[in-house]
Amino acid sequence: MKIRSFLAMMIVAALAPVILFSTVPLSRLIQAERDAAVLSMKLAARATSIAVDSQWHQAIGLIRGLSSSNKLESGQLAQFGIKARTMAGNEGAYIELFDDRGQLLVDTTLPPDVPLPDTRARQRVRIERMLSSSAYAISDLQPGKLPDTYVVEVDYPVFLDNGVRYVLGYGFDVDDLMRALPAPDAEGTTFAVYDRNGRLLASNGKHAAVGSLAPAPMLVAIRLHESGLVKTPDGRYAMLTASTVSGWWVAMSAPRATIDGTARRTVLYSVSGLLIALLLAGAAALLFSARVSRAIARTGEAARAMVGGPTRLPQFSGIAEVDRLDQNVYLGAHLLASASAERERLLSEAQQAREIAEGQNRSKDEFLAMLGHELRNPMAPISTAAHLLRMPNISPEQMRQAGEIIARQVDHMNHLVNDLLDVSRVTRGLITLEKKPVSLRAILAAAVEQTTGSMHKGGHQFDTFCGDEEYWVRGDATRLIQVLTNLLVNAAKYSPPQSSIRVTLARDGERISIEVSDNGNGIEPELLPRIFDLFSQGRRTPDRTTGGLGLGLALVRKLVELHGGSVIAYSEGVGKGSRFTIELPAADLRAADMAGLAMAEGASVA
């Protein structure tokens, strides 16, 4: 059996149960679509009813605000009438004021100077009903005061503190209700408002006469106070909903196709979808079978490509299993071809690692040679001085000179050994700092005092720039003096005679910087990135006057980092000087002030 025949049988077997068991869900779907359309009409009618109620809320708010007028409270009815005319607004609206006997006191439709008619007999029942109910009342449709007009009214009872009772009436043209109705749409949906007797108040439909009765089925539902869906004789559905404020009825009318047509369209779409699914499934079966055949043929080509390496990228067939096989075959060929490249890369990395190890080994040998030389140099003067001390008839002056030679050379050796021990302790994390607020001015003064000999020996010009500010940090004073001393000694050692060396203290927010700069020998560009590494040194002079073990700057960086700071070196090149900048976190000024006060008190006691 061919692949396409097998796929056709699978499609028929898969779709037959779907078609068979889709009848019940389809019928439920049709009912759900119809219920959704009815619910949509109900919500739209309810929203329109709320819009109509909002107009009544505005009217009631207006009449309630007018009832609290101080003009009415004080009995100034003329001024109250002026205010009522202002609030009445357009010509179709009016405001009336009646006393508790039914006599008209204010009518905004009449000029202020026109005598008011006696309305007690005609309005007495209406006024007594309002005063007894103590609540506002909204009327049904009634003729307006102007010819050929219809209005609706709201009556509002007013009870003043002095016992006087009034009834305020506010009427407006029913045309104002049109503002609450949506505009007609292209589907023929209309909205209408009916009073409690079923008479039309407003409608956005064509040929709607105000005052006409609602269609018979709607009129029956209105009089029975039944809301819901109603069929009308003109082939439409009407959704009735009652207003909670006025008791009026809002009707949304739409063609029956709006509801029933949705269900019919659902059936049509469902049947059409099944037919399209069958056609697409057949076409997909043909396409898939052809693609499988081509993919199987390409798999052999991919297998043969493993002999000479990957000759092409994996090709996409749309079949996951076949594509995965083609990709795996390609990856196998690619891995075989790239194995030699990986070996070359590993060989190159091994060679680089060997060069680094050889460089480190050379640095170690150079360090040991320098250490041996630095330790051997003091031995000759010490040995000479020792022989001199053993000679007979040595003079006291010669004995003193020999002792000074031995002491000086021992101090030099002690300095070398201390540097080695300091670096060892720092790198192993064994060094302990006694941190407390210290003044960098005092640190700098101590470091300058220790390097005065080196500065005078080279004839250097030494300057400090500190400004007027006090610079406090939290740190170990001894170690900070050691850091600055190392930098100053380096500046003096690697600068020709008569050079300029300066130290600058500055503050930037919560950081304090110490800059040691000179115009001496400078730093080679290849040495600058590793200037703070152990045993790193610049080019040594033939007379070894600038010799050393390369420990000072490494110790500087370690100690500065232990203080939470950083140090950087900068040089434009050989012969252009160098600049070392240390940044340390500033200490809390309150702690610094207390430390300064304690130092001052100690000095005064001394």
Secondary structure, 3 states (H helix, E strand, C coil): CCHHHHHHHHHHHHHHHHHHHCHHHHHHHHHHHHHHHHHHHHHHHHHHHHHHHHHHHHHHHHHHHHHCCHHHHCCCHHHHHHHHHHHHCCCCCEEEEEECCCCEEEECCCCCCCCCCCCHHHHHHHHHHHHHHCCCEECCCEECCCCCCEEEEEEEEEECCCCCEEEEEEEEEHHHHHHHCCCCCCCCCEEEEECCCCEEEEECCCCCCCCCECCHHHHHHHHCCCCEEEEECCCEEEEEEECCCCCCEEEEEEEHHHCHHHHHHHHHHHHHHHHHHHHHHHHHHHHHHHHHHHHHHHHHHHHHCCCCCCCCCCCCCCCHHHHHHHHHHHHHHHHHHHHHHHHHHHHHHHHHHHHHHHHHHHHHHHHHHHHHHHHHCCHHHHHHHHHHHHCCCCCHHHHHHHHHHHHHHHHHHHHHHHHHHHHHHHHCCCCCCCCEEEEHHHHHHHHHHHCHHHHHHHCCEEEEECCCCCCEEEECHHHHHHHHHHHHHHHHHCCCCCCEEEEEEEEECCEEEEEEEECCCCCCCCCHHHCCCCCCCCCCCCCCCCCCCCCHHHHHHHHHHHCCCEEEEECCCCCCCEEEEEEEEECCHHHHHHHHHHHHHHHHHC
